[in-house]
Amino acid sequence: MNKEITIESLQTQVEDLLKQAEAQGKGGSNTRERKMRWDAGNVNPLIRATELPLDQYGLDHKKLGVQIFDARNARLPSRAENWYELRTMTTGGAATGAELVDVEHFPSLWNDVRLATQVAQLFENVSMDSLTKDLSSLGKGTFLKPATEGAAVTAVDLATSKVTLHAYTLKVTTELSDELDEDSVLALLPALRQQLVLDGAACIDDCLINADATTGTTNINYNGASIATTSRYLLGFDGLLHLPLIDNTGMKSAQTTLASTSFTALLALMGKYGIDPRKVAFVLDMWTYLKAIQLTDVQTYDKMGANATLLSGQLAAIYGIPIVVSEQMAKADSSGLIDGVTPANNDAGRIIAVNRDMWKVGLRRAVTVRAQRDETAGKTAVTATFRLAFVCFGTRASATHTALAYHITV
């Protein structure tokens, strides 16, 4: 049964539960203190218009709400569980010290995070049952002509190789004060979940594109300046951009003026890895994309028909290869690196061409949420965390499955 819950129906249920609690003596003197304050005019219209399916999305709210509720009110009887479905936090919790409450994994929350990504969706997701996981591959076999009919050919050993996924932790914490709890409306918990999805998706794409484990002043994201030791770019693996910028510089091409040939130039660098459009994708920053939709080859009806960018306002593919636009790709300087000393030098666009089969994304820990109460400070901290891995096949110094166009005038 896919029962939809609206803000109006929840308000009615809250009022009914309050009346029941008062009648049964559950609320006591704290009933009025625990009552949610409703003011539909102050609810974000995007949140107010959202209907929550109780059998999936709403249940995740309930799970998270249960743990936060328990952290704030440890002595609340378990039979009051219905409160968790209908509210986000309590006010004036009865706990006297800090507690750490583990929350079970939310598969649907992770699915939502991954679906909200633009880049992570391009690659196969590998489940990991340990910190590291080896992925093996076989080399090509060579077919030989038998000397005579029915004769055997010389047996050959297929070359084998492997790469290792290594999971690293990503984490975000937000703190909710008692005052925020007291003044909040029911939509706080869905809003918190939605924000975790958006932030998680942005962080994943950012790392897959820009990750660089190099410390000091040569990191591709802060070239010439020191990078903070807590930066997510230092996660532990190197991302897509690192390969053509650092590992195999022969896989980058300066394309000052963007043209349709800028895309084919990357495919030429990739050789056999750029032939099959079903296995390749282009990743563009938003400024380069805006230039791309103005290319004369795709802009007008006489050349593209109903798919002309002047009519559709979008460019989904070029040469049959899908285009992905990522907000996590920043402008760079004329070398393709991000100048950390003089930001004004970062005025050029970039395009990544990647063979999707040659990279794998690993997940060691699905999204986990924890709530921790700090009674002294009067706040509750909510932390979301997961463990991510990313690796490509082949030796990076000679890999030709990932290419970069840079120095694009935007």
QUIHULIN-V257424 format. One record per helix or strand. SS is the DSSP state (H for helix, E for strand). FROM is the first residue (numbers start at 1). TO is the last residue. If there is no record, write none. Layout:
ss: (SS	SS)
from: (FROM	FROM)
to: (TO	TO)
//
This chain:
ss: (E	H	H	H	H	E	H	H	H	E	H	H	E	E	E	E	H	H	E	H	H	H	E	H	E	H	H	H	H	E	E	E	E	H	E	H	E	E	H	E)
from: (4	7	28	40	45	52	57	78	82	100	107	120	124	132	160	168	178	188	223	232	240	249	252	260	280	286	296	301	309	317	321	332	339	343	348	356	359	379	396	402)
to: (5	24	34	42	48	53	72	80	86	102	116	122	127	138	166	177	183	210	223	234	247	251	254	274	284	292	299	307	312	318	325	332	339	345	355	358	374	392	398	409)
//
